[in-house]
Each structure stands twice: as C-alpha cells, then as structure tokens.
Amino acid sequence: MRKATIVVSVIVTVAAAFELGRLQVRGGFRPETKARQVVYYVDPMHPGYKSDKPGTAPDCGMPLVPVYAGGSGTRFTPSPPPELPPESVSLDVATRQLLGIQLASVERSAVTRIVHAAGRVAPEDTRVYRINAGVDGFIRDTFHDSVGTSVNKEQILATYYAPDFLAVASGFLAATERVPGAVGPDGSRTMPFPGALSKQGISSVQGYTDRLRNLGMSEVQIRRIAETRQLPETIDVVAPVSGFILARNVSPGQHFEHAMEFYRIADLADVWVVAELAEQDLPYVRGGASAAVVLREEGRRLPARVSESLPQSEAGGSSVKLRLEVENPGYALRPDMVVDVELPIRMPPAITVPVDAVVDSGSRTRVYVDRGQDVFEPRDVQTGWRSGERIQILQGLQPGEHVVAAATFLIDSESRLKPTPPPHTSGRPLPMPQRVALHGPESAGGRHGHGDD
C-alpha cells in the first residue's frame, strides 16, 4: 500500500513538472500566449500581394505567409504593404538594365530659365523726326527720297514753292542789312547769326529768323540767304538727322496744304525690339535685365536690355508686350523685322524632374515613381514651366522621391497594356502588380517573373 502511494506521488509530481515546463516554454519562446486571428495572407517576396485564404504565390510558387491581427511586437508579423494602383509595373534588375531604365531624384531648387519669344523691331519714338509743311504750296522736285533710303543730316530731299516766304524773306534781308556783320577774306559779308548779333537790331533779325523757321525753312538755307543776299526761288526740304526714310508723302508737282507731313525719318542707331511674352512670366522680369536678340537668317546675336517702361497687356489675351533696348551696329536691325528674343529669368525654388520623366498623353500627364522592391507606380502630375532639361512639377511629387527618367515610354506602354481590374470591393485588397520583362529575351532578362525564384 505504501509503495503504491509513492508511485502515485511520483507520477503526479512528474506530470506537474511537465505541465509547468510546457507553460514556461510557451511563455518564453512562443511569440503569443493565445490563439491569433489571421487577417490575410501575403506573398513573402512581394508583400503587396494579398489573399484571404492560404495558398501559394502566383509569381514564385512560395507558400503565402499569414498576417495576424494585432501583430505589433512580433517579428513574425509583417507590416501591411501600401496600396498601389493596378497599373503599377514590376521590373527586376536584369530587365531594367536590358531596357536601359534609369532613375532620377525629384529636386527642389532655384533655376534660371531661358524664355524664348518672338520680337518685332521698331524705331525709338524719341529718334523719329517728322517734316511738316508750314505753308500752302506745291512740290517742285524730289531727290533720292524713296522709303527705306538712308539719308544724311541736312541732305536736300525736295524743293517747293510757297508765296508766303517772299515777304518774310525780304524782311529778313532788310533787317540783316542794318546789322553790322563780319567781312571775310574774299570780301564777302557774313551774317551775324543769333548769339553773335549786337543788341542793335537783334529783335528785328531774330523775329524774321523765327518766322522763316516756323514756315519750314532750314537753318542752312536761312544762313545762305544772309550770306548771298538773294531771295530763294524755292524752299529746300532737308533731313534733320542722319537716318532712314520711313514715310514719303510727296511727289513732283503735288499741291499741299499747311501742316501736311512730307517725310518721316528715323535714326536707327538704337532701336526697340517689342517681344510678346506670356503673362505668367511677367512677374519674374525686371527692368534693366539683360537679354539677347537673335537674327533668324544670320544667327547673329546682339545684346539687349529690358526697358524700364511699363509692359503693354493685350486686350483679351494672355500675353504682354515687353520692350527691349538694343544698339544697332551696321543697321542690322530694320523696322518691322521679326527676330528671336532670349530672356533669362530667375525662377523661385520649385520641384523639378527631368523632362524625359514626364509622359503626356494629352488627356493626362504622369510619371512613374520608384516604390521600392522593383515596383514602379504611375502617378498623375501637374506640370509648369520648362527650363532646359528640367520641368516644373506643381502637384503630385515630393522632393526626395525617385522617378523613371529614361525609357519611360516602355514602362508606360506596359502599364497601358495591362487589363483593367474589376472594381475594388471592401475587405478584398488589390493584388500586387506582376513582375514583367518588357520584350526581353530569356537569355538576357531571365524568365518572366522572379529571376531569383
């Protein structure tokens, strides 16, 4: 009897020790102390692929790994992968190298952008001279006065007859007779012009001189009358400045009336170039900024300067007219000539990517963002200005992200060829995009799918 009691005690002690050890093992080495609930299953190589039932991964054949509820704190529970658009594309390293796909960083930086615009040459309004008639009369002759012809200062362009000049010119001669003047070496008498006149008779001579000027007589001809002491048969129309004839409104034998415009002459040593600029670029343009004018046929470049004048807005349009001041050596620029304008403007810091990273289909503009694990996500973006090989991104990207910047059209083609998935239902996550090799031979890119599986 005593022996049986001892045996029973030993068995109970061993069983209790076994149970205690089992509890200690479960508490010390098992990740959880109670039954865990499976939320879904994922591909161990591509956690973006989810399934609500166990099985094998469709791309590599590995068993799906369960994801448990409240799995934080255990190294066996992976974090849920981010949701990706169904058009995402997965490419392994070998395929990317085969296709020449390269990545570039999304950057925020300030750049100097070159604005290209068309411009039209115009004469400076302060260098345009109009010759008008001071009396009624008729044109006797014209001399080498075609539009576009270059003329020199005081060159005679035309002559005309006007009766009103005779009485004033006679009074001028009589007034100068009473004023002592200088006698030249050859005995000729030189008119004492204003500034050299004595106080005696200055009022009379100055008055007649001003009346002749007002009627349209040039300083050269007034001086000639005083020196020759002869009344002129005709009045000379002379160029007031060296330049080019922009307009000609006279012909021999033509009768004209007071205030009619004979000629319009422009000094083209300095000209304006009026450039048509997009209104959105105007806030970044400052007066005095440097620019360049390019002659289209010759490719010649001339330095220019942005005028301080107020730009002119086009009614109902989205452009403004900006004035540039340009020196015109050799008269290379002619009125109404069309030229190209290059205007560097300093832009504020902005998010930019390479131009080749953007795919514009007309209806949408997007880039392909590297999401890691060989996955590239298509993302719609809004673009702004372009400067050289960089383009501004107004919306859709953040600095530090990476986008496909070479062979982007290949990824875009593959993304568009993927069938449209059925509508996403709640509780059933979207599948991870399948790994593909875009037109890559098995010898170069491996088999379609995981090259390492």
C-alpha positions, 0 to 999 in steps of 0.5 A: 500500500505504501509503495503504491502511494509513492508511485502515485506521488511520483507520477503526479509530481512528474506530470506537474513538472511537465505541465509547468515546463510546457507553460514556461516554454510557451511563455518564453519562446512562443511569440503569443500566449493565445490563439491569433486571428489571421487577417490575410495572407501575403506573398513573402517576396512581394508583400503587396500581394494579398489573399484571404485564404492560404495558398501559394504565390502566383509569381514564385510558387512560395507558400503565402505567409499569414498576417495576424491581427494585432501583430505589433511586437512580433517579428513574425508579423509583417507590416501591411504593404501600401496600396498601389494602383493596378497599373503599377509595373514590376521590373527586376534588375536584369530587365531594367538594365536590358531596357536601359531604365534609369532613375532620377531624384525629384529636386527642389531648387532655384533655376534660371530659365531661358524664355524664348519669344518672338520680337518685332523691331521698331524705331525709338519714338524719341529718334523719329523726326517728322517734316511738316509743311508750314505753308500752302504750296506745291512740290517742285522736285524730289531727290533720292527720297524713296522709303527705306533710303538712308539719308544724311543730316541736312541732305536736300530731299525736295524743293517747293514753292510757297508765296508766303516766304517772299515777304518774310524773306525780304524782311529778313534781308532788310533787317540783316542789312542794318546789322553790322556783320563780319567781312571775310577774306574774299570780301564777302559779308557774313551774317551775324547769326543769333548769339553773335548779333549786337543788341542793335537790331537783334529783335528785328533779325531774330523775329524774321529768323523765327518766322522763316523757321516756323514756315519750314525753312532750314537753318542752312538755307536761312544762313545762305540767304544772309550770306548771298543776299538773294531771295530763294526761288524755292524752299529746300526740304532737308533731313534733320538727322542722319537716318532712314526714310520711313514715310514719303508723302510727296511727289513732283508737282503735288499741291499741299496744304499747311501742316501736311507731313512730307517725310518721316525719318528715323535714326536707327542707331538704337532701336526697340525690339517689342517681344510678346511674352506670356503673362505668367512670366511677367512677374519674374522680369525686371527692368534693366535685365539683360537679354539677347536678340537673335537674327533668324537668317544670320544667327547673329546675336546682339545684346539687349536690355529690358526697358524700364517702361511699363509692359503693354497687356493685350486686350483679351489675351494672355500675353504682354508686350515687353520692350527691349533696348538694343544698339544697332551696329551696321543697321542690322536691325530694320523696322518691322523685322521679326527676330528671336528674343532670349530672356533669362529669368530667375525662377523661385525654388520649385520641384523639378524632374527631368523632362524625359520623366514626364509622359503626356498623353494629352488627356493626362500627364504622369510619371512613374515613381520608384516604390521600392522592391522593383515596383514602379507606380504611375502617378498623375502630375501637374506640370509648369514651366520648362527650363532646359532639361528640367520641368516644373512639377506643381502637384503630385511629387515630393522632393526626395522621391525617385522617378523613371527618367529614361525609357519611360515610354516602355514602362508606360506602354506596359502599364497601358497594356495591362487589363483593367481590374474589376472594381475594388470591393471592401475587405478584398485588397488589390493584388500586387502588380506582376513582375514583367520583362518588357520584350526581353529575351530569356537569355538576357532578362531571365524568365518572366517573373522572379529571376531569383525564384 
